[in-house]
Amino acid sequence: DTGLLFWMILSFGIAFFVLARFGFPMILKGVEKRNEFIAQSVESAKEANAKLASIENECQTLLARAKQQQASILNDTVLEKERILKEAKEKAEINNILGNCPICGKPLVEKRSRFGIFIGCSGYPDCRYTRPVTRSTGVKCPKCGGDIVGLKSKSGKYYYRCSNYPDCDFVAWGRPTSAKCPKCGYPLVTVRSKKGNSYRKCSNPDCDYVLLGRRRGKAAKG
């Protein structure tokens, strides 16, 4: 029993010596490496967070600049629009060749859209009155004495009506002339036949007077 106890104590001593000589330093080195890895990871995380914060600040700066530029562009656009409208209003007030809006009384101005030129109220958008551009013929309306003007229909053809429309319903599909009908006094209009020949006829739908070309002479039906 004494010998067995001796060998057990000796074995424990040898094992403790080996562990103390070789095991503990390896464990300490592992702990040190782990601590170094943790420290490096913490530093890397700090650097990454700093970079993200810097990128976020740059993005916010760029966003603020973009908002300022957008606001500046919108402001310039609004100012330019106001300037154009102001110039149009002043020009219309000086010339006033198109008359005044029948709805609000402000001067009418010539405007352009993708569908073409038209006449609109200078008080837009408060007033949305519009009417098509007309061509003056220099001929007076036989019904009310207003001016007969030419307009373009949706099909692209010109027709003529009184400038006092809708109070006056005079309409003609031929171009009015200064010549008057000897039967009823309405202005004669120039029209074309299906063969392409020009002739004149009375603009009164109730009158059948027709004036043919020089070669064919004059003819009055009825």
VMD Tcl script that draws the C-alpha trace (Angstrom):
set ca {
  {0.00 0.00 0.00}
  {2.79 2.41 0.77}
  {4.40 1.73 -2.60}
  {1.13 2.27 -4.47}
  {0.56 5.56 -2.72}
  {4.09 6.61 -3.59}
  {3.60 5.91 -7.26}
  {0.25 7.72 -7.31}
  {1.82 10.80 -5.73}
  {4.69 10.61 -8.16}
  {2.33 10.30 -11.14}
  {0.31 13.32 -10.00}
  {3.48 15.28 -9.53}
  {4.75 14.42 -12.99}
  {1.38 15.29 -14.54}
  {1.26 18.59 -12.67}
  {4.80 19.38 -13.77}
  {4.00 18.64 -17.42}
  {0.82 20.67 -17.23}
  {2.57 23.56 -15.57}
  {5.49 23.38 -18.00}
  {3.58 23.00 -21.25}
  {-0.23 23.23 -20.71}
  {-0.66 26.51 -18.87}
  {1.46 28.55 -21.33}
  {-0.57 27.16 -24.26}
  {-3.80 28.04 -22.47}
  {-2.49 31.54 -21.73}
  {-1.45 32.00 -25.36}
  {-4.94 30.92 -26.51}
  {-6.53 33.39 -24.15}
  {-4.21 36.15 -25.40}
  {-5.02 35.35 -29.04}
  {-8.72 35.35 -28.23}
  {-8.40 38.74 -26.54}
  {-6.42 40.08 -29.52}
  {-9.10 38.80 -31.93}
  {-11.85 40.40 -29.85}
  {-9.92 43.68 -29.75}
  {-9.36 43.60 -33.52}
  {-13.02 42.82 -34.11}
  {-14.04 45.74 -31.91}
  {-11.67 48.09 -33.77}
  {-12.96 46.83 -37.15}
  {-16.54 47.38 -36.01}
  {-15.68 50.90 -34.87}
  {-14.04 51.68 -38.22}
  {-17.04 50.25 -40.10}
  {-19.46 52.30 -38.00}
  {-17.35 55.41 -38.61}
  {-17.39 54.78 -42.38}
  {-21.15 54.19 -42.34}
  {-21.67 57.40 -40.37}
  {-19.50 59.29 -42.88}
  {-21.42 57.82 -45.84}
  {-24.72 58.67 -44.15}
  {-23.58 62.26 -43.60}
  {-22.52 62.54 -47.25}
  {-25.89 61.16 -48.39}
  {-27.74 63.63 -46.20}
  {-25.59 66.45 -47.57}
  {-26.27 65.38 -51.16}
  {-29.99 65.01 -50.42}
  {-30.10 68.50 -48.91}
  {-28.32 69.92 -51.97}
  {-30.71 68.10 -54.30}
  {-33.70 69.49 -52.41}
  {-32.24 72.99 -52.60}
  {-31.61 72.64 -56.34}
  {-35.13 71.28 -56.88}
  {-36.62 74.14 -54.90}
  {-34.51 76.62 -56.87}
  {-35.59 75.10 -60.20}
  {-39.25 75.12 -59.18}
  {-38.94 78.69 -57.96}
  {-37.26 79.75 -61.22}
  {-39.99 77.98 -63.21}
  {-42.74 79.71 -61.24}
  {-41.01 83.08 -61.60}
  {-40.54 82.55 -65.34}
  {-44.20 81.57 -65.72}
  {-45.29 84.62 -63.75}
  {-43.01 86.81 -65.87}
  {-44.44 85.45 -69.12}
  {-48.00 85.87 -67.89}
  {-47.22 89.38 -66.67}
  {-45.69 90.34 -70.03}
  {-48.66 88.83 -71.86}
  {-51.07 90.75 -69.63}
  {-49.15 94.01 -70.09}
  {-48.97 93.49 -73.83}
  {-52.66 92.71 -73.97}
  {-53.49 95.75 -71.84}
  {-51.41 97.97 -74.13}
  {-52.71 96.62 -77.42}
  {-56.02 95.08 -76.38}
  {-56.51 94.00 -79.99}
  {-58.30 90.81 -78.97}
  {-60.81 92.48 -76.67}
  {-61.75 91.56 -73.14}
  {-62.90 88.28 -71.64}
  {-66.71 88.09 -71.63}
  {-66.59 86.25 -68.29}
  {-64.18 88.23 -66.08}
  {-63.40 91.30 -68.22}
  {-59.62 90.77 -68.33}
  {-57.75 91.18 -71.65}
  {-57.71 88.24 -74.04}
  {-54.33 86.97 -75.23}
  {-53.11 84.61 -77.93}
  {-51.87 81.27 -76.59}
  {-50.38 78.12 -78.04}
  {-50.96 74.48 -77.16}
  {-50.13 71.16 -78.77}
  {-53.38 71.48 -80.73}
  {-52.46 74.89 -82.15}
  {-53.04 78.58 -81.45}
  {-56.11 79.76 -79.57}
  {-57.41 82.81 -77.71}
  {-57.59 82.62 -73.92}
  {-58.18 84.83 -70.94}
  {-55.09 86.47 -69.41}
  {-56.58 85.69 -66.00}
  {-55.84 81.97 -66.36}
  {-56.01 79.80 -64.23}
  {-58.63 81.81 -62.32}
  {-60.58 82.18 -65.56}
  {-60.54 79.41 -68.19}
  {-62.35 81.18 -71.02}
  {-61.04 80.21 -74.45}
  {-62.13 80.57 -78.04}
  {-60.57 79.60 -81.37}
  {-58.45 81.96 -83.43}
  {-60.51 83.73 -86.10}
  {-59.59 85.28 -89.44}
  {-61.18 88.61 -90.21}
  {-62.94 88.84 -93.57}
  {-63.77 92.54 -93.50}
  {-67.40 91.68 -94.27}
  {-70.26 92.63 -91.97}
  {-72.89 90.20 -90.77}
  {-76.22 90.77 -92.59}
  {-78.18 89.86 -89.46}
  {-76.64 91.96 -86.69}
  {-73.89 94.02 -88.30}
  {-71.07 92.20 -86.51}
  {-67.87 91.10 -88.22}
  {-67.85 87.85 -90.16}
  {-64.80 85.85 -89.13}
  {-63.28 82.58 -90.33}
  {-62.60 79.58 -88.12}
  {-61.11 76.14 -88.68}
  {-63.37 73.18 -88.00}
  {-62.24 69.91 -86.39}
  {-61.93 68.40 -89.86}
  {-59.50 71.16 -90.87}
  {-61.90 73.06 -93.13}
  {-62.61 76.77 -92.70}
  {-66.07 78.05 -92.09}
  {-67.38 81.55 -91.36}
  {-69.71 82.89 -88.70}
  {-70.62 86.11 -86.98}
  {-68.25 87.40 -84.31}
  {-71.29 87.89 -82.05}
  {-71.88 84.14 -81.85}
  {-73.78 82.66 -80.01}
  {-76.05 85.73 -79.90}
  {-76.04 85.68 -83.71}
  {-76.37 82.39 -85.61}
  {-75.08 83.49 -89.03}
  {-72.89 80.74 -90.56}
  {-71.44 80.28 -94.06}
  {-69.18 77.56 -95.50}
  {-67.87 79.72 -98.32}
  {-65.59 82.74 -97.94}
  {-67.71 85.91 -97.79}
  {-67.07 88.66 -100.30}
  {-67.91 92.34 -100.35}
  {-70.45 91.71 -103.14}
  {-74.06 91.51 -102.04}
  {-76.88 89.39 -103.32}
  {-79.14 91.42 -105.61}
  {-82.15 89.48 -104.37}
  {-81.86 89.59 -100.57}
  {-78.81 91.73 -99.75}
  {-76.81 88.97 -98.03}
  {-73.08 88.81 -98.88}
  {-72.06 86.48 -101.67}
  {-69.67 83.68 -100.76}
  {-67.06 81.98 -102.93}
  {-67.39 78.20 -103.14}
  {-66.02 75.40 -105.31}
  {-67.98 72.81 -107.21}
  {-67.14 69.11 -107.15}
  {-65.22 69.63 -110.42}
  {-63.06 72.32 -108.77}
  {-64.69 75.32 -110.46}
  {-65.13 78.46 -108.33}
  {-68.39 80.36 -108.31}
  {-70.34 82.64 -106.01}
  {-73.66 82.15 -104.37}
  {-75.79 83.87 -101.77}
  {-74.92 83.12 -98.13}
  {-78.62 83.18 -97.24}
  {-79.78 79.55 -97.04}
  {-83.29 80.71 -98.04}
  {-82.00 82.43 -101.21}
  {-81.09 80.50 -104.39}
  {-79.06 83.22 -106.15}
  {-75.92 81.88 -107.90}
  {-73.27 83.84 -109.82}
  {-71.25 81.65 -112.17}
  {-67.81 82.38 -113.64}
  {-67.14 84.85 -116.44}
  {-66.98 82.21 -119.12}
  {-70.39 80.82 -118.24}
  {-72.02 84.15 -117.51}
  {-74.52 84.91 -114.78}
  {-77.38 82.71 -113.67}
  {-80.05 83.29 -111.10}
  {-82.26 80.41 -110.21}
  {-85.91 81.07 -109.72}
}
mol new
graphics top color blue
foreach p $ca { graphics top sphere $p radius 0.5 }
foreach p [lrange $ca 0 end-1] q [lrange $ca 1 end] { graphics top cylinder $p $q radius 0.2 }
display resetview
